Amino acid sequence: MLAKDIKGLIQSKYAEARENKALFFNDGDTSTKCNSENGMMYWIRFVPTLLTKPEKGDTPANSDPLGKHEPELLVLQDMDVVEREYKLVLNKFPIMPNHSLLITNAYKHQNDMLIPSDLSKCYALLQQVDTATERHFIIFNCGPESGSSQNHKHLQLLQFLDGFVPFQDRLCNDIEPFLPSMKLPPLQDKFVSFAHFVVPLPELPTEEYLMTCYISLFEHILAFVKDNNEKNEPPVSYNFILTKEWMCLVPRSSIRAQTLPVGFNSIGYLGLVIIKEEDTLLKVKENPDIIDTLLLECGFPNAMKLKHQTF
């Protein structure tokens, strides 16, 4: 059972933390663009404060920043008042207001797979914070190339920009929920460059149903990476995205793109693009279609476009 009024607690703690300068938020340049070829929407945000955020490898091996007690950022020590598996804290380097982290109280590694309670708690949290006008999503960056900066297992809660429609919404529109299998593969948008696997969800899915969807999508990623990755070295890196309406997994090959100095985690594969350097921002604004190339460079080619398809 989740604590009550989590959304209100997040909002009040965020206002307090921002006033006390306990987090680093920048109201920088924000714009919305649309890819002229595939229709994918991009929310482009300039966040130079992220240049000071530690990246993968910057933290000493024995250090655990997410395990530290930071009362100035703590929303709830026990998000679940019964099982007490997760604490809820504000992101010290938020990309938007109220950006929060779900962190395991007991140390678990970020390369570990999600477990049933992860999924059920995340879905319950989305149910509690979503309203008729405000919609949220939860992400999990798993594996060395996924874009995660910390090894302590954590998920992230964020809110969609008003009017923003991720391509996964269009993909799942008017599709009845189903459990993917090798005979009935997950949904894929043939127009975007990168590999991705999406499944629509029913209303109020059970913990078992969510886990079955997750395992099935993960198995598709394993099979896909095995066939299309020359390195084929474990662990497999992927991004996980969950809304109340669908679940999406994206296999990853690299943290950073080659064409421009841009890195992605899960939010990039929703179309939320975070830029740290001003010259890069100008190039992306001049040619937003290049984002599709950058996403491909950090992922794998769309399975529907490969000559040899796994599925």
C-alpha positions in Angstrom: 0.0 0.0 0.0 1.4 3.3 -1.0 1.5 6.4 1.2 -1.3 8.9 0.6 -1.1 12.1 -1.4 2.4 11.4 -2.8 1.9 14.0 -5.5 1.2 16.7 -2.9 4.2 15.6 -0.9 6.5 15.8 -4.0 5.2 19.2 -4.9 5.7 20.7 -1.5 9.1 19.2 -1.0 10.2 20.4 -4.4 9.1 23.9 -3.7 11.0 23.8 -0.4 14.2 22.3 -1.9 14.2 24.8 -4.7 13.8 27.7 -2.4 16.7 26.3 -0.2 18.8 25.7 -3.3 19.1 22.0 -2.4 18.7 21.0 -6.1 20.0 22.4 -9.4 17.2 23.3 -11.7 17.5 25.7 -14.7 14.6 27.2 -16.4 16.4 27.1 -19.7 15.4 27.2 -23.3 12.6 24.8 -24.1 11.0 24.0 -27.5 8.8 21.4 -29.2 9.7 20.2 -32.7 8.3 17.4 -34.9 10.4 15.1 -37.2 9.4 16.0 -40.8 9.8 12.4 -42.0 8.3 10.2 -39.2 6.2 12.6 -37.2 7.9 11.9 -33.9 7.6 14.8 -31.5 10.6 16.1 -29.7 10.7 18.2 -26.5 14.1 19.8 -26.6 15.4 21.3 -23.4 18.6 23.2 -22.7 19.9 22.3 -19.3 23.5 23.5 -18.8 23.4 22.8 -15.1 23.7 19.1 -16.0 27.3 19.7 -17.0 28.1 19.6 -13.2 26.1 16.3 -12.7 28.4 13.3 -12.1 28.3 10.8 -15.1 28.9 7.1 -15.3 32.4 6.4 -13.9 32.7 9.7 -12.0 31.6 8.2 -8.7 34.3 6.2 -6.8 33.7 2.5 -6.9 32.7 2.2 -3.2 30.6 5.3 -3.1 26.7 5.2 -3.1 25.3 8.7 -3.5 21.7 7.4 -3.8 22.1 5.5 -0.5 23.0 8.7 1.4 20.4 10.2 3.7 19.6 13.7 2.3 16.7 15.1 4.3 16.6 18.2 2.1 15.6 16.0 -0.9 13.7 13.2 0.9 10.0 13.0 0.2 9.3 9.6 1.8 11.6 7.2 3.5 9.1 4.4 2.9 7.0 5.0 -0.2 5.2 1.8 0.6 4.0 1.8 4.1 3.8 -2.0 4.4 6.8 -3.5 2.5 9.1 -0.5 2.9 11.1 -1.4 -0.2 11.6 2.0 -1.7 12.3 5.6 -0.6 11.1 8.5 -2.7 13.5 11.4 -3.2 13.8 14.5 -5.4 16.3 14.3 -8.2 19.2 16.7 -7.3 19.6 17.5 -11.0 16.0 17.6 -12.3 15.2 18.1 -15.9 11.7 19.4 -15.0 9.8 20.3 -11.8 9.0 17.5 -9.4 11.4 15.1 -11.0 11.6 12.2 -8.5 13.6 9.0 -7.9 12.3 5.7 -6.5 15.4 4.2 -4.8 15.6 0.8 -3.1 16.2 1.1 0.6 18.4 -2.0 0.5 21.2 -1.7 -2.0 20.5 -3.4 -5.3 22.4 -3.0 -8.5 21.1 -0.9 -11.4 21.9 -3.8 -13.8 19.5 -6.1 -11.9 16.2 -6.8 -13.7 13.0 -5.3 -12.4 11.0 -7.6 -10.1 7.2 -7.9 -9.7 7.0 -5.5 -6.8 8.9 -2.8 -8.8 6.3 -3.0 -11.5 3.2 -3.0 -9.3 4.5 -0.2 -7.1 5.3 1.9 -10.2 1.9 1.3 -11.7 0.2 2.2 -8.4 2.2 5.4 -8.2 1.2 6.4 -11.7 -2.5 5.7 -10.8 -2.1 8.0 -7.8 -0.3 10.9 -9.5 -2.1 11.0 -12.9 -5.1 13.3 -13.3 -7.3 14.2 -16.2 -4.9 17.0 -17.2 -1.5 15.7 -15.9 0.1 12.5 -17.1 3.2 10.9 -15.8 5.7 8.1 -16.8 8.3 6.1 -15.0 11.7 5.1 -16.5 14.4 2.6 -15.6 17.8 2.7 -17.3 19.4 -0.8 -17.0 22.9 -1.8 -18.1 26.2 0.0 -18.8 25.0 1.7 -22.1 21.5 2.7 -20.9 22.4 6.2 -19.7 22.2 5.5 -16.0 24.8 7.5 -13.9 24.5 5.6 -10.6 24.8 1.9 -9.7 22.2 1.9 -6.9 18.9 0.6 -8.4 16.5 3.4 -9.0 13.6 4.4 -11.2 12.4 7.9 -12.1 9.0 9.6 -12.1 8.4 12.4 -14.5 5.5 14.3 -16.1 4.7 14.7 -19.7 4.7 18.2 -21.1 1.2 19.5 -21.8 0.1 18.5 -25.3 3.2 16.3 -25.9 2.3 13.0 -27.6 5.1 10.3 -27.7 5.2 8.0 -30.7 4.2 5.1 -28.4 0.8 6.7 -27.9 0.2 6.7 -31.6 1.5 3.2 -31.9 -0.9 1.9 -29.3 -3.9 3.9 -30.4 -7.0 1.7 -30.8 -4.9 -1.5 -30.2 -6.5 -4.0 -27.7 -4.1 -5.1 -24.9 -2.3 -8.3 -25.6 0.6 -10.4 -24.1 3.4 -10.4 -26.7 5.0 -13.7 -27.8 7.1 -14.9 -30.6 4.0 -15.5 -32.7 2.4 -12.2 -31.6 5.3 -9.8 -31.4 5.3 -6.4 -29.6 4.3 -3.3 -31.5 6.9 -1.4 -33.5 6.7 1.8 -35.4 8.4 1.2 -38.8 8.9 5.0 -39.3 11.4 5.7 -36.5 15.0 4.7 -36.9 15.7 2.7 -33.7 14.6 -0.6 -32.4 11.9 -0.6 -29.8 9.2 -3.0 -28.4 5.9 -1.7 -27.1 2.9 -3.4 -25.6 -0.5 -1.8 -24.7 -1.8 -2.4 -21.2 -5.3 -3.1 -19.9 -6.8 -1.0 -17.2 -5.7 -2.1 -13.8 -3.3 -4.8 -14.8 -2.2 -7.2 -12.1 1.3 -7.5 -10.8 1.6 -10.9 -12.6 0.3 -9.4 -15.9 2.8 -6.5 -15.7 5.7 -8.9 -15.0 4.6 -11.2 -17.9 4.7 -8.2 -20.3 8.1 -7.1 -19.0 9.7 -10.5 -19.3 8.2 -11.0 -22.8 9.6 -7.6 -24.0 12.9 -8.4 -22.3 13.1 -11.8 -24.1 12.5 -10.0 -27.4 15.3 -7.7 -26.6 17.7 -10.6 -25.8 16.8 -12.3 -29.0 17.2 -9.1 -31.0 20.5 -8.1 -29.5 21.9 -11.7 -29.9 21.1 -11.5 -33.7 22.2 -7.9 -34.2 25.0 -7.1 -31.9 28.5 -8.2 -32.9 29.9 -7.7 -29.4 27.0 -9.7 -27.8 28.5 -9.2 -24.3 26.4 -9.3 -21.2 24.8 -7.5 -19.5 22.3 -6.3 -22.1 21.6 -2.6 -21.9 18.0 -1.3 -22.3 15.6 1.5 -21.4 12.3 0.8 -19.8 9.4 3.2 -20.0 6.0 2.7 -18.3 2.8 4.7 -18.5 -0.7 3.6 -17.4 -1.4 2.8 -21.1 1.7 1.0 -22.3 5.1 -0.5 -21.6 8.1 0.0 -23.8 11.7 -1.4 -23.9 14.5 -0.1 -26.1 17.8 -1.9 -26.6 20.9 0.3 -26.2 24.3 0.1 -27.8 25.9 3.3 -26.6 25.4 6.0 -24.0 26.4 8.8 -26.4 25.9 9.6 -30.0 28.7 10.1 -32.5 27.3 12.8 -34.8 26.8 15.3 -31.9 27.8 15.3 -28.2 24.4 14.2 -27.0 23.7 11.3 -24.5 20.4 9.7 -23.9 18.7 7.6 -21.3 15.1 6.4 -21.4 13.5 9.8 -21.9 15.3 10.3 -25.2 13.2 7.4 -26.6 10.1 9.2 -25.7 11.4 12.2 -27.6 12.6 14.3 -24.6 16.0 15.5 -25.6 18.2 17.2 -23.0 21.0 19.4 -24.4 23.9 20.6 -22.2 26.0 22.7 -24.7 24.7 25.8 -26.5 26.4 25.0 -29.8 24.7 21.6 -29.9 21.4 23.2 -29.1 21.7 25.5 -32.1 22.5 22.6 -34.4 19.6 20.5 -33.1 17.2 23.4 -33.5 18.3 24.1 -37.0 17.8 20.4 -38.0 15.6 18.6 -35.5 15.4 15.6 -37.8 19.0 14.8 -36.8 17.6 13.6 -33.4 16.4 10.4 -35.1 20.0 9.8 -36.2 21.3 10.4 -32.7 18.8 8.0 -31.2 19.8 5.3 -33.7 23.5 5.8 -32.9 22.7 5.1 -29.3 20.4 2.2 -30.0 20.0 -0.4 -32.7 18.4 -0.2 -36.2 14.6 -0.6 -36.2 13.8 -4.4 -36.3 11.2 -3.8 -39.0 13.9 -2.2 -41.3 16.5 -5.0 -41.1 16.8 -7.4 -43.9 17.1 -10.3 -41.4 14.4 -10.0 -38.8 14.4 -11.9 -35.6 10.7 -12.0 -35.3 
